[in-house]
Amino acid sequence: MKKTTILFLALSLMAAGSLASASPGDAGADATREFVVGMGTDEIELNPYKSIYAHEMQLFTALYEGLFTYDPQSLDPVRAQAESFEKSKDGKTWTFVLRSDTLWSDGTKVTAQDFVESWLYLLAPETNAEYAVFFDIIKGAKAFRTGKNKSRSSVGITTRDERTLVVQLDTPAAYFTRLLCHSAFVPVHPSLRGVRTWKPSAVIGNGPYLLSSMDDSELLLEKNPDYWDAPNVAVPAIRVMFLETDEEATTLFNDGQIDWLTDLADVDTLLSPESIQFSPMFGTGYYFWNASRKPWNDARVRRALSLLVPWDEIRTEDNYYAPTSVLVLPFAGYESPEGIDARDEEEALKLLASAGYPEGKGLPPLRFVTYESETHEANLALMEEAWQRVGLTVERIVVPSGTPIRDIRQQGYGLSFTSWIGDFADPAAFLLMWTSDSGLNEGGYKSREYDALVSRSMEEDGKTRLATLAEAEGKLLSDAPLLPLYHSLSFNVIDLEAITGWHQNPLDVHPFKAIGFGSPKARPFVALSGGATR
């Protein structure tokens, strides 16, 4: 496939007479042009029921599709595989009618039974799906996924005919269609249900693109001719390049070989700084304890150590764009609880004594696992200094770039770092993951009181529900299984005149189906092949 070639001006002047490629504005060029994405070298999990990372979910917007998908600008739910839907007067029964032309990428029919079988497979305890907890609003789903009820028929997911799916909820949920946009609710092909490791060559999806090839350096997606809305998919192919360094990524973007950089860029050498797209996100970065191991499983110990930290020196605007002491990004209608935001040595010492560690005596060394970062180094220095008051020593484990941090955590840890992006615009996107039986509860936090509050919220609606969720978050922050640091800021590099259909939004989700080509901006000292200097 041909791509527009960008050359530095000096080279363009030397070879101007021999350049004859089509210019970017030509319809013929766009008909064969690839959309090229640059992202980091993190591993790719192709199974949407096992994935938890944002970069994978971005790829899933190309490969898979559920009943609903996100509007690329507003994030409102848009009907996708569902042609129509209706809900009962009490808001508990939802009926979805699939489009008549929904097909898998192997040309076979996508049916309502595919959704039933896929969702029951996701909920099965042996699947251990990361996002199974999101299904708890469905009648019988929680009991089934936790093994308390092994009857498939007890789950409120049934079909009326080949195209009609009926879902029964435990309680009305006004946000249900938003939840259905999440990749956990896509169907998976019969040949992949129960398969532990998905090979790229075996992936069959139902989205706008096919997975053509994948290796350690790049991934290639090609337009799916069997997709129900194929005429409205503008880009014929997408190439995702896995890049090692910011410098390499920026050079390729400057040279016109990449259209979109995600979380990679050397801003000092970027030729078009106006292509940098910053946007507040519905996300939070935090340290979290291994609350499944002594003594970190004791809320008194966690809270005590948290109360010794000088948070005013860590959560600063010099360190973070939006420092925070809470998990859920505050928004209108949701009254955020108070987090731990100040030192209180007196309370800390009382808590340690009540937990059996007077003045910290008996506390084991703390194994701290993070990626290499100057900010983490500075934070840890302040935390270590504070914890010297109770004799706590820290062993720092630095994870090499490109190594899955989860693999290192499995070797043992006391405290680590992660960031979480809400998968739908609701506090439940953060709070469901901390319930005792959630597959997303990596730290192993357990609290009957917290579980009861989250469970109660599932039976409520409106302001009452939000108040209960705020109470649950307050309990979570008080028990300190996590130490919030900042609310996230998305960072992308993309020319929004050259690329259409890409919009900033709080989830940093950009459905590939919506993306198209526009007219590129001029960049300093570069020229387009074909003699179109800019």
C-alpha positions as CSV (number, residue, x, y, z in Angstrom):
1,M,0.0,0.0,0.0
2,K,1.2,3.5,-0.8
3,K,1.8,6.1,1.8
4,T,2.5,9.8,1.4
5,T,6.2,10.3,2.0
6,I,7.5,13.2,4.1
7,L,11.0,14.4,3.4
8,F,13.1,17.1,5.0
9,L,13.1,20.2,2.8
10,A,16.8,19.8,1.8
11,L,16.1,16.3,0.4
12,S,12.9,17.5,-1.3
13,L,14.7,20.3,-3.1
14,M,17.4,17.9,-4.4
15,A,14.8,15.4,-5.7
16,A,11.8,17.5,-6.5
17,G,11.9,16.7,-10.2
18,S,11.6,13.0,-9.6
19,L,8.8,12.9,-7.0
20,A,5.5,11.9,-8.5
21,S,3.4,10.4,-5.7
22,A,-0.2,11.4,-5.1
23,S,-0.8,14.3,-2.7
24,P,-2.6,13.5,0.6
25,G,-5.7,15.3,-0.5
26,D,-6.2,12.9,-3.5
27,A,-9.2,10.6,-3.1
28,G,-7.2,7.8,-4.8
29,A,-4.4,8.1,-2.3
30,D,-6.8,7.9,0.7
31,A,-8.4,4.8,-0.8
32,T,-5.2,2.8,-0.3
33,R,-3.5,4.8,2.5
34,E,-2.8,3.3,5.9
35,F,-3.6,5.1,9.2
36,V,-0.4,4.6,11.2
37,V,-0.4,4.5,15.0
38,G,2.7,4.6,17.2
39,M,2.4,3.1,20.7
40,G,4.7,1.6,23.3
41,T,6.0,-2.0,23.4
42,D,3.6,-3.3,26.1
43,E,2.3,-6.8,25.4
44,I,-1.1,-7.1,23.6
45,E,-3.8,-9.4,25.0
46,L,-6.2,-10.1,22.2
47,N,-8.9,-11.7,24.4
48,P,-11.3,-8.9,25.4
49,Y,-12.3,-10.9,28.5
50,K,-8.7,-11.0,29.8
51,S,-7.5,-7.5,28.9
52,I,-7.4,-4.6,31.4
53,Y,-5.2,-2.1,29.6
54,A,-6.3,1.0,27.7
55,H,-4.1,0.4,24.7
56,E,-5.6,-3.0,24.1
57,M,-9.2,-1.6,24.4
58,Q,-8.3,1.0,21.8
59,L,-7.4,-1.9,19.5
60,F,-10.6,-3.7,20.4
61,T,-12.6,-0.8,18.9
62,A,-11.4,-2.1,15.5
63,L,-11.7,-5.9,16.1
64,Y,-14.8,-6.4,18.1
65,E,-18.2,-4.8,18.6
66,G,-20.9,-5.1,21.2
67,L,-24.6,-4.0,21.2
68,F,-23.5,-0.4,21.7
69,T,-20.3,1.6,21.0
70,Y,-19.1,5.0,22.0
71,D,-19.9,8.2,20.2
72,P,-16.3,9.4,19.4
73,Q,-16.9,12.9,20.7
74,S,-19.6,12.8,23.4
75,L,-19.0,9.2,24.6
76,D,-22.8,8.7,24.5
77,P,-23.8,5.1,23.7
78,V,-24.5,4.5,20.0
79,R,-26.3,1.4,18.7
80,A,-23.9,-0.9,17.1
81,Q,-24.7,-4.6,16.8
82,A,-28.1,-3.7,18.2
83,E,-30.6,-2.4,15.7
84,S,-33.1,-1.4,18.4
85,F,-33.9,-1.9,22.0
86,E,-36.6,-1.3,24.6
87,K,-36.9,-1.6,28.4
88,S,-39.8,-2.5,30.6
89,K,-41.7,0.0,32.6
90,D,-39.9,-1.1,35.8
91,G,-36.5,-0.7,34.0
92,K,-35.4,-4.2,34.8
93,T,-36.0,-6.0,31.5
94,W,-34.1,-4.9,28.4
95,T,-34.8,-6.4,25.0
96,F,-32.3,-5.9,22.2
97,V,-32.9,-6.8,18.5
98,L,-29.7,-7.4,16.5
99,R,-29.2,-6.1,13.1
100,S,-30.1,-8.6,10.3
101,D,-26.6,-8.2,8.7
102,T,-24.3,-8.7,11.6
103,L,-21.6,-11.2,10.7
104,W,-18.4,-12.6,12.1
105,S,-15.3,-11.8,10.1
106,D,-15.4,-15.4,8.8
107,G,-18.7,-14.6,7.2
108,T,-20.9,-16.6,9.6
109,K,-23.9,-15.0,11.3
110,V,-23.7,-13.3,14.7
111,T,-26.8,-14.3,16.7
112,A,-28.4,-13.4,20.0
113,Q,-27.3,-16.9,21.2
114,D,-23.7,-15.8,20.6
115,F,-24.2,-13.0,23.2
116,V,-25.7,-15.5,25.6
117,E,-23.0,-18.1,25.3
118,S,-20.2,-15.4,25.3
119,W,-21.5,-13.7,28.4
120,L,-22.0,-17.0,30.3
121,Y,-18.5,-18.0,29.3
122,L,-17.2,-14.7,30.6
123,L,-19.1,-15.2,33.9
124,A,-18.0,-18.8,34.4
125,P,-15.7,-18.9,37.5
126,E,-13.1,-20.9,35.6
127,T,-12.8,-18.1,33.0
128,N,-11.6,-15.7,35.7
129,A,-12.5,-12.8,33.5
130,E,-11.2,-9.5,34.7
131,Y,-14.4,-7.5,34.2
132,A,-16.9,-10.1,35.2
133,V,-17.9,-7.9,38.1
134,F,-19.4,-5.4,35.7
135,F,-22.2,-8.0,35.0
136,D,-23.4,-8.0,38.6
137,I,-26.3,-5.8,37.8
138,I,-27.7,-8.7,35.7
139,K,-30.1,-11.0,37.6
140,G,-28.2,-14.1,38.9
141,A,-24.8,-13.0,37.4
142,K,-23.0,-12.5,40.7
143,A,-24.1,-15.9,42.2
144,F,-23.1,-17.6,39.0
145,R,-19.7,-16.0,38.6
146,T,-18.8,-16.7,42.2
147,G,-19.8,-20.4,41.9
148,K,-22.7,-20.0,44.5
149,N,-25.2,-21.1,41.8
150,K,-23.9,-23.2,38.9
151,S,-27.2,-23.1,36.9
152,R,-26.8,-21.2,33.7
153,S,-30.5,-20.8,33.5
154,S,-30.4,-18.8,36.7
155,V,-28.7,-15.9,34.9
156,G,-31.0,-13.3,33.4
157,I,-29.6,-13.5,29.8
158,T,-31.8,-15.3,27.3
159,T,-33.0,-15.2,23.7
160,R,-36.4,-14.9,22.2
161,D,-35.3,-15.8,18.7
162,E,-32.1,-15.7,16.5
163,R,-32.0,-11.9,16.6
164,T,-33.6,-11.0,20.0
165,L,-31.6,-10.9,23.3
166,V,-33.4,-10.4,26.6
167,V,-31.5,-9.2,29.7
168,Q,-33.0,-9.0,33.2
169,L,-31.5,-6.7,35.8
170,D,-31.7,-6.9,39.5
171,T,-32.5,-3.3,39.7
172,P,-33.1,-0.4,37.2
173,A,-29.8,0.9,35.8
174,A,-30.1,4.1,33.8
175,Y,-26.4,3.7,32.8
176,F,-26.8,0.2,31.4
177,T,-26.3,1.2,27.7
178,R,-23.1,3.1,28.7
179,L,-21.9,0.0,30.4
180,L,-22.6,-2.0,27.3
181,C,-20.1,0.1,25.3
182,H,-17.3,-1.6,27.3
183,S,-15.3,-4.3,25.6
184,A,-16.2,-6.9,28.2
185,F,-19.7,-7.0,26.6
186,V,-18.6,-7.9,23.1
187,P,-19.4,-11.4,21.9
188,V,-16.5,-13.8,21.2
189,H,-16.5,-16.3,18.4
190,P,-17.5,-19.9,19.2
191,S,-14.0,-21.1,18.2
192,L,-12.4,-18.9,20.8
193,R,-14.6,-19.5,23.8
194,G,-12.5,-21.5,26.3
195,V,-9.2,-21.0,24.5
196,R,-6.5,-19.9,27.0
197,T,-4.1,-18.3,24.5
198,W,-5.4,-16.5,21.4
199,K,-3.1,-16.6,18.4
200,P,-3.3,-13.6,16.1
201,S,-4.0,-15.9,13.1
202,A,-7.0,-17.5,14.9
203,V,-8.7,-14.2,15.9
204,I,-12.2,-13.9,14.5
205,G,-14.1,-10.7,15.4
206,N,-17.2,-8.8,14.4
207,G,-15.8,-5.3,14.2
208,P,-14.9,-2.9,11.4
209,Y,-11.4,-4.4,10.9
210,L,-9.7,-7.7,10.6
211,L,-6.4,-8.7,12.3
212,S,-4.2,-9.3,9.3
213,S,-0.8,-9.8,11.0
214,M,1.0,-9.2,14.3
215,D,4.5,-9.6,15.5
216,D,6.8,-7.9,18.1
217,S,7.3,-4.8,15.9
218,E,3.8,-4.1,14.5
219,L,0.2,-5.0,14.1
220,L,-1.8,-4.7,10.8
221,L,-5.5,-4.3,10.6
222,E,-7.5,-4.4,7.3
223,K,-11.0,-3.2,6.7
224,N,-13.6,-6.0,7.3
225,P,-15.7,-6.4,4.1
226,D,-18.4,-8.3,6.1
227,Y,-18.9,-5.6,8.7
228,W,-22.5,-4.4,8.7
229,D,-21.5,-0.7,8.3
230,A,-18.5,-1.2,6.1
231,P,-19.4,1.6,3.6
232,N,-18.9,4.1,6.5
233,V,-15.5,2.9,7.5
234,A,-13.2,5.4,5.8
235,V,-9.7,4.1,6.5
236,P,-8.8,0.9,4.5
237,A,-5.9,-0.3,6.8
238,I,-4.4,0.5,10.2
239,R,-0.8,-0.2,11.0
240,V,0.2,-0.1,14.7
241,M,3.9,0.3,15.3
242,F,5.3,-0.8,18.7
243,L,8.1,1.7,19.5
244,E,10.9,1.6,22.1
245,T,11.6,5.3,22.7
246,D,10.1,8.7,22.6
247,E,12.8,9.9,20.3
248,E,12.2,7.2,17.7
249,A,8.4,7.8,17.9
250,T,8.9,11.6,17.4
251,T,11.3,11.2,14.5
252,L,8.8,9.0,12.7
253,F,5.9,11.5,13.4
254,N,8.1,14.4,12.2
255,D,8.9,12.5,9.0
256,G,5.2,11.8,8.3
257,Q,5.4,8.1,8.8
258,I,3.1,8.1,11.8
259,D,-0.3,9.7,12.1
260,W,-1.0,9.3,15.8
261,L,1.3,8.9,18.7
262,T,-0.2,7.6,22.0
263,D,1.7,8.4,25.2
264,L,4.9,8.7,23.3
265,A,6.7,11.9,22.2
266,D,9.8,14.0,22.8
267,V,8.2,17.4,22.9
268,D,11.6,19.2,22.6
269,T,12.1,17.7,19.0
270,L,8.5,17.7,17.9
271,L,8.2,19.9,14.7
272,S,4.5,20.6,15.2
273,P,3.9,21.2,19.0
274,E,0.3,22.2,18.1
275,S,-0.3,18.5,17.4
276,I,0.0,17.8,21.1
277,Q,-3.4,17.0,22.5
278,F,-3.9,17.2,26.3
279,S,-7.2,16.4,27.9
280,P,-8.4,15.7,31.5
281,M,-9.4,12.0,31.9
282,F,-11.7,10.0,34.0
283,G,-8.7,8.2,35.5
284,T,-6.5,8.1,38.6
285,G,-2.9,7.1,39.4
286,Y,-2.2,5.5,42.8
287,Y,0.0,3.3,44.9
288,F,-1.7,0.2,46.2
289,W,-0.9,-2.3,49.0
290,N,-0.8,-6.0,48.7
291,A,-3.7,-6.3,51.1
292,S,-3.8,-10.1,50.8
293,R,-0.5,-10.5,52.8
294,K,0.4,-9.7,56.5
295,P,0.8,-7.1,57.8
296,W,-0.5,-5.1,54.8
297,N,-3.9,-6.9,55.0
298,D,-4.6,-4.9,58.2
299,A,-6.4,-1.6,57.5
300,R,-4.9,-0.2,60.7
301,V,-1.3,-0.7,59.4
302,R,-2.1,0.6,56.0
303,R,-3.8,3.7,57.4
304,A,-1.1,4.3,59.9
305,L,1.7,4.3,57.4
306,S,-0.4,6.5,55.1
307,L,-0.9,9.0,57.9
308,L,2.9,9.3,58.3
309,V,3.5,10.4,54.7
310,P,3.9,14.2,53.9
311,W,1.3,14.3,51.2
312,D,1.6,18.0,50.8
313,E,5.1,17.4,49.4
314,I,4.0,14.6,47.1
315,R,0.7,15.7,45.7
316,T,1.9,19.0,44.2
317,E,1.1,20.6,40.9
318,D,4.9,20.5,40.2
319,N,4.6,16.7,40.2
320,Y,1.1,16.2,38.8
321,Y,-1.3,18.1,36.6
322,A,-4.2,17.2,38.9
323,P,-3.0,15.9,42.3
324,T,-5.7,14.2,44.4
325,S,-6.5,12.4,47.6
326,V,-9.6,10.6,46.2
327,L,-10.1,7.8,43.7
328,V,-13.1,9.0,41.7
329,L,-12.7,12.2,39.7
330,P,-15.2,14.7,41.3
331,F,-18.1,15.6,39.1
332,A,-21.5,17.4,39.4
333,G,-23.9,15.4,41.5
334,Y,-21.3,13.2,43.2
335,E,-20.1,14.4,46.6
336,S,-16.6,13.1,47.0
337,P,-15.5,11.9,50.5
338,E,-12.4,13.0,52.3
339,G,-9.2,11.1,51.6
340,I,-6.0,11.0,53.6
341,D,-4.3,14.3,52.8
342,A,-2.3,15.3,55.9
343,R,0.1,13.8,58.4
344,D,-1.2,12.7,61.7
345,E,1.6,11.0,63.6
346,E,-0.4,10.6,66.9
347,E,-3.2,8.6,65.2
348,A,-0.7,6.6,63.2
349,L,1.1,5.4,66.3
350,K,-2.2,4.5,68.0
351,L,-3.2,2.5,65.0
352,L,0.1,0.6,64.9
353,A,0.0,-0.2,68.6
354,S,-3.6,-1.5,68.3
355,A,-2.5,-3.7,65.3
356,G,0.3,-5.2,67.4
357,Y,3.2,-3.1,66.1
358,P,4.0,-0.5,68.8
359,E,6.3,2.2,67.4
360,G,6.4,0.0,64.3
361,K,8.3,-2.8,66.0
362,G,7.9,-6.1,64.2
363,L,7.0,-4.6,60.8
364,P,8.8,-6.5,58.0
365,P,10.6,-4.7,55.1
366,L,8.3,-3.3,52.5
367,R,8.9,-4.5,48.9
368,F,8.1,-1.5,46.6
369,V,7.6,-2.4,43.0
370,T,7.3,0.3,40.2
371,Y,8.7,1.2,36.8
372,E,11.7,3.4,36.7
373,S,10.6,7.0,37.2
374,E,12.1,10.2,38.7
375,T,8.7,11.0,40.3
376,H,8.5,7.6,42.0
377,E,12.1,7.9,43.2
378,A,11.3,11.3,44.7
379,N,8.1,10.1,46.3
380,L,9.7,7.0,47.8
381,A,12.5,9.1,49.3
382,L,9.9,11.2,51.1
383,M,8.0,8.1,52.2
384,E,11.1,6.3,53.4
385,E,12.1,9.3,55.4
386,A,8.6,9.5,57.0
387,W,8.6,5.7,57.7
388,Q,12.0,5.8,59.5
389,R,9.9,7.2,62.4
390,V,8.6,3.6,62.9
391,G,11.7,1.7,61.7
392,L,10.1,0.6,58.4
393,T,12.7,-0.2,55.7
394,V,11.9,-0.3,52.0
395,E,13.3,-2.6,49.2
396,R,12.9,-0.9,45.8
397,I,12.3,-3.2,42.9
398,V,12.6,-1.4,39.5
399,V,10.7,-3.1,36.6
400,P,12.6,-2.9,33.3
401,S,10.7,-1.1,30.5
402,G,8.7,-3.5,28.5
403,T,8.4,-6.1,31.3
404,P,4.9,-6.7,32.5
405,I,4.8,-5.4,36.0
406,R,2.2,-8.0,37.0
407,D,4.8,-10.7,36.5
408,I,7.2,-9.0,38.9
409,R,4.4,-8.5,41.5
410,Q,3.7,-12.2,41.4
411,Q,7.2,-12.6,42.9
412,G,6.1,-10.7,45.9
413,Y,5.4,-7.1,46.7
414,G,4.0,-4.9,49.5
415,L,3.3,-1.7,47.6
416,S,3.1,-0.9,43.9
417,F,1.8,1.6,41.4
418,T,-0.9,1.6,38.8
419,S,-3.3,3.9,37.0
420,W,-6.9,3.2,36.2
421,I,-9.1,4.7,33.6
422,G,-12.9,4.5,34.2
423,D,-14.4,2.3,31.6
424,F,-17.7,4.2,31.7
425,A,-18.6,7.6,33.1
426,D,-19.8,6.5,36.5
427,P,-18.2,6.0,40.0
428,A,-19.0,2.3,39.7
429,A,-16.3,2.0,37.0
430,F,-13.7,2.5,39.9
431,L,-15.6,1.2,42.9
432,L,-16.7,-2.2,41.6
433,M,-13.1,-3.3,41.1
434,W,-12.4,-3.2,44.9
435,T,-15.1,-5.6,46.0
436,S,-13.8,-8.8,47.6
437,D,-14.8,-11.1,44.7
438,S,-13.8,-8.8,41.8
439,G,-11.3,-10.1,39.3
440,L,-9.9,-6.6,39.1
441,N,-9.1,-6.4,42.8
442,E,-5.4,-7.1,42.3
443,G,-4.4,-5.9,45.8
444,G,-6.8,-8.4,47.4
445,Y,-8.6,-5.7,49.6
446,K,-11.5,-7.2,51.5
447,S,-14.2,-5.4,53.6
448,R,-17.7,-6.7,54.3
449,E,-18.8,-3.1,55.0
450,Y,-17.5,-1.9,51.6
451,D,-19.0,-4.9,49.8
452,A,-22.3,-4.3,51.4
453,L,-22.3,-0.6,50.4
454,V,-21.5,-1.4,46.7
455,S,-24.1,-4.1,46.7
456,R,-26.7,-1.7,48.1
457,S,-25.9,0.8,45.4
458,M,-26.9,-1.8,42.8
459,E,-30.4,-1.7,44.1
460,E,-30.7,2.1,44.1
461,D,-30.9,4.8,41.5
462,G,-30.3,8.5,41.1
463,K,-29.0,10.7,43.9
464,T,-29.5,7.9,46.5
465,R,-27.2,5.6,44.5
466,L,-24.5,8.2,44.1
467,A,-24.6,9.0,47.9
468,T,-24.1,5.3,48.7
469,L,-21.2,5.0,46.2
470,A,-19.6,8.1,47.8
471,E,-20.0,6.4,51.2
472,A,-18.3,3.3,49.8
473,E,-15.5,5.4,48.4
474,G,-15.1,7.0,51.9
475,K,-14.8,3.6,53.4
476,L,-12.2,2.5,50.8
477,L,-10.1,5.7,51.4
478,S,-10.3,5.3,55.1
479,D,-9.0,1.7,54.9
480,A,-6.2,2.9,52.7
481,P,-5.7,-0.1,50.4
482,L,-4.7,2.5,47.8
483,L,-2.9,5.9,48.1
484,P,-4.3,8.2,45.3
485,L,-1.7,10.5,43.7
486,Y,-3.3,12.3,40.7
487,H,-6.2,12.3,38.2
488,S,-5.0,11.4,34.8
489,L,-4.3,13.6,31.8
490,S,-4.4,12.0,28.3
491,F,-1.4,12.8,26.1
492,N,-1.6,12.2,22.3
493,V,0.2,13.7,19.3
494,I,-2.1,13.9,16.2
495,D,-2.7,16.6,13.5
496,L,-6.5,17.1,13.9
497,E,-6.6,18.8,10.5
498,A,-4.9,15.8,8.8
499,I,-7.1,13.3,10.7
500,T,-10.8,13.5,11.1
501,G,-13.1,11.7,13.6
502,W,-10.6,11.8,16.4
503,H,-11.9,13.8,19.4
504,Q,-10.6,14.5,22.9
505,N,-12.7,12.8,25.6
506,P,-12.5,11.9,29.3
507,L,-12.0,8.2,28.6
508,D,-9.3,8.7,25.9
509,V,-11.3,6.3,23.7
510,H,-11.1,6.9,19.9
511,P,-13.1,4.3,17.9
512,F,-11.1,3.5,14.7
513,K,-14.3,3.2,12.7
514,A,-14.8,7.0,13.0
515,I,-11.4,8.0,11.9
516,G,-10.7,9.4,8.4
517,F,-8.2,11.6,6.5
518,G,-8.4,15.4,6.2
519,S,-5.8,17.9,5.1
520,P,-2.4,17.9,6.9
521,K,-1.0,21.1,8.4
522,A,2.2,22.5,7.2
523,R,5.2,21.6,9.3
524,P,8.4,23.7,9.4
525,F,11.2,22.7,7.1
526,V,9.5,19.7,5.5
527,A,7.9,19.0,2.1
528,L,5.3,16.6,0.8
529,S,6.3,14.3,-1.9
530,G,4.6,15.2,-5.2
531,G,6.0,18.7,-5.0
532,A,3.5,20.0,-2.5
533,T,5.8,21.9,-0.1
534,R,4.6,23.0,3.3
